[in-house]
Amino acid sequence: MTTPDGPTLLRPAGTPDGTTLGVYLEYLSSTRGLTFDDHRDLWRWSVAQPEAFWASIWDHFGVSGSYEQVLGSSEMPGAQWFPGARLNYAEHMVGTEADADLPAIVARSQTRGDSELTFGELRDQVARARAGLVRLGVGHGDRVVGYLPHVPETIVVFLAAASLGAIWAACAPEFGARSVVDRLGQVEPTVLVAVASYRYGDKVVDQREELARIREGLTTVRHVVGLDYGPHPVPDALTWDELLAGSGPLEFAPVAFDHPLYVLFSSGTTGLPKAIVHGHGGILLEHLRLYGLHFDIHPGDRTLWFTTTAWAMWNITISVLLHRATIVLLDGNPLHPDLETQWRLAADERVALFGTSPGYLMSCRKTDVVPPRWPELRQIGTTGAPLPAEAFDYVYEHLGPDVILNPFSGGTDVCSGFVGGGVWQPVWRGEMSGPGVGLDVAAFDEAGEVLVEELGELVVRAPMPSMPVSFWNDPDGERYREAYFDTYPGVWRHGDWVRFTERGSCVITGRSDATLNRGGVRLGTAEFYDVVEDMAEVVDSLVVHLEDDQGGSGELLLFVELLPDAELDDDLRGRIVRDIRRHLSPRHVPDLIAAVPAIPRTLTGKKLERPVKQVLRGRPVDEVLSADAVRGADAVPAFQEAYRAKG
């Protein structure tokens, strides 16, 4: 089905019967007398009545404790959610004795054997880790940090710290010492839990030297706990077994709604990474909303979403435990031994939600991977980058119309998504289905007017509970305000370039600071990549616009990473130019098309458009890029050489 002015409708909106959203709607009807015609009707109510909506999330999902007020202040920044309420995120994650036999974690690792934990075993390990942290002197407000992979022990020690009111932060073990110290050093931790080695596919990665430098750089650490993972143990450290050796009560310190739960970090490609503080209550309510109203997670479901501890998706992914679902962990190289690894694991574990990246789906499409089908699969989620229209075709060609393809977009800043899909929303080819329930998002022009069917800045016009509590070491909130509120006072500007349609769906076309503006025609970089990376020879690409300060059109530079046996010859150049003219605009034909050995990305997969642009403007590479915080940094000189050769 194709609308007269819109893309193909790949899956009509379903009915909420039998879904977690349906149960929530029945709750609203029976307790508040509210009924809704469709998703848009529900969304309009949720943003018009934010206090009623967020109170319903608290009440419906059974958050422990009581509250007298939902919003003490609704001003941004500084909204006060559930003032006076006391709770603990960890208490809701580990379940109760009644859940003891339910599977909680299924762990698959390339470093060691497979393992599984029930909720009962998770509760026992969290209690033991909690007792171990208490013996190390950890208490309310102390910082416990991890240099850890995506394994059950990471979840256990995080929840143990949270149960005490301590604050968690982590880096993945692929990070180098400088990146780890730049991040974890900001929070002045007292306990470090770490590994010294791991396997990535067939490769053993020895991080003992990096760990030694990390320990030297984290001067406030009093105790190191070593997790025996890989061939090299952590020297001079308390072992994991010793940490868990003693028993103790499974208790949860009641903390304020905005008490810090964990600190997440921005990419840190330039300068010191922002240390973003998230609170217990905000994360709890937001992840109950996200999985309950959009991803349709039921007790007993299994989910798989590849991530590392370097990315906010780790924090989001593990919150499926709030719904008594099972998280399937995959630690190692997600493409080893081949592209089908993740599909096989998802099918073997009969997951209901399979989360992945746009790049993975496009790689599978290009190499003709035929994914398996299994009856439990209800949704495929993607995030991290815009999802090309061709990836929609790939999913629905192979998996059929019953699966919901749910690309969503948010950020580390809110540890969730602003826009995405769900059971009551249609799936439009090349688009996201619309704003999240309870989230007042829109597109603004430069004057702060709402745009529809035009590109604008993605903004949030009302507070959401998981907006950061603060930035670490930002006592007057100046950096926080500058990050989100300097453009539109009182309105959150996220930094994404978005177009909302009359249907309510949307397309995010890239970061607003990387928009390509040639002769008054604006394009998001994602639109560019959609065209270029659809070519069989192109593995990856990056485009930058060097604007002309004199008012000219500037220079548009396209860099492509090709398959090993491909060549950037006249034929390929000609096809790239032809497709850009046809699908984008003649004004966006590049002034330079050059092949490079790799496209540099952050460790969470984001293309480094702005840093490459700064390098081509003449800034030294070491001022612009932190080499151990990115992948492909050694390819940047090739960008410089190609630009210089242009003359």
C-alpha positions, 0 to 999 in steps of 0.5 A: 500500500502506498499513500498519495504523498507518502512511502509504502506502508509495510505493516498496518497498525495492529490492535493492542489485544494481548499486548503489554500496551493492551493491558495498560489500556485496559488499566486506564479504562478500568481505573481512570475511565479513559479510552483511546481511538488509536496510538495518536489519540493516546499520545496526545493525552499523554503529552497533554496530561503528563502528570496523569500519564507518569502517575499511571506508569508508576501505578500500573507497573507497580513501582514500590513506595508512594508519592504525593506529587508527580511534578514539583516543577515542570520548568526545564532544566530543573524539573522535579519529579515525584518529590519526596518519593523513595525507591530503588531501581535495583529492587525492581530489577531482581524480582521477588522470591515468587520469580526465583525459578524464572530465567533472568540471564542467558550468557553466550561468550567467546571467552568462556563457557555459556552460563545462565542465571535464574532470578533466584540465582541473580538475587543471591549473587546480588546479595553476596556482591552487596555484602562484599562491597559493604566489607570494602567500605562502599556506602551511599553515594560512593562510586563503583566502576567497572572495566568489564565486558557484557557478562552476568557479573557486570549486571550483578555488581552494578545492581549490588552497588545500586542497592546500596545507593552507590553510583555506577559507571563503566567502560568496556575493556576494548577502551585504552587507558587514556579513554578509561581514565578520562571517563571514570577518573571524573567520578573519583571511584573507590572500587574498580572491578575489572578484567585483564583479558578477553577473546574477540572472535579467535583473537586473545586481547591482553589488556594487562598493560592498559589495566595497569595504567588505568589503576595508576590513573584512577588515584582514588581507587582503594580496592580492585576486584578482578574477574577471572575472564580470559587467559590472564587474571588481574594481578594484586586484586581481590577475586570475584569469588572472594567478593561474593564469599560472604552472605548478606541480606538482600536489602535496598536503600530507599533513595530519592527519585533523582538520586544518582544511579549511574553515570554515562559518558558522551563519545569523547571524540574531542575533549573530555567526555561529558559525564551524564548523571542518571537517577534511579526513578527516571531510569526506572519509569522510562524503561518500564514505559519503553519496554511496556508500551513500545517493545511489548515485552512480557514476563518470560520473553527472551531478548537479544540486543548486541551491545557492550558496556561502552554504550547506553544500550547496555543500560537500556538492554538489561532493563528488560529484567524489570518486566521479568523477561530474560536477557540473552547476552553475547560477548565477543565479536558479533560477526564471528564466525560469520554474519549469521551468528546473531541470527542463529543465536536469536533463533536458537534462544527464540527471542521475542525482541531481536535488537541490532544495528542498521549497519548489520541489517544492510550488511546481511542484505548486501551479502544475501544472508537469509535470516531464519524464522521463528514463531516467538519473534515479534519485533526487530529493534534498531538504533545507533543510526538512521535505518535505510529504506532498503533495510525495511525491504530486507526484513519484510521480504524474509520475515513477513508482515507479522514482525514489527520492525521498530527503529527508534532514536534517542541518546545517551543523554536520556538513556532511551528513545524519543521516537520509535514504533510499537504494536499500535503503530504502522511501519512505513518504509524508511521512517520511524513510526512516531513519538514515544508515548509520554514524550512531547517531541517536535521539529523546530525551525530557527525561530522555535516554530513547529515544522511538519513535512520540513526538516528541523531541530529535534526538540522535547517541549516538556520534561521527561523523567530520564533527562539527566539529573546533572552533569558530574562536576557541573555544580552551577549547571552551566555545561548542562544548560549549554548542552541542551537549552542554549538554542531554545530556552526552556526547550530541550534541543537534542541536536538531531535533524528530523522531519515529522510527517502529517501521519505522525511518523518521522525521519531523522537525517543526521546530526543537525551540526552535520547538515549539508546545506548547498545553495539553500537545499538542506540534506541530512547526512543519513539521506546521503549515505542511504544512496551511496551505501546502496551500491554493492561496492561500497562498504561505508561512507562519510560526507562532509561539507566545508562551508564557504565563509564568503557565501559560496556553496563550499566544498562537498567531500565524499569518502568511501570505503570499498570492498577489498576487490572493488576499485573507485574507477570512472564507472563507479564514480559516474554511478555515484554521481548519477544516483546522487543527482537522481535521488537527492539533488544536483546541488549535492553532487560531491566536489571530491569522491575519494576512496579511504581504507576505513571510515572512523567511528566512535566505539558505539558506531557513530561516524566521525563527521565533525572531527574529520571536518575539523581535521580537513579544516587544518586542526591537528589530528591529536587535538581532534581525535582521541585515538583509543576512543574511536575505531579507524583513527589511523585512516584519517591521514588518508582523508587529508591526503585525498583532500590535498591531492584535490588541489 
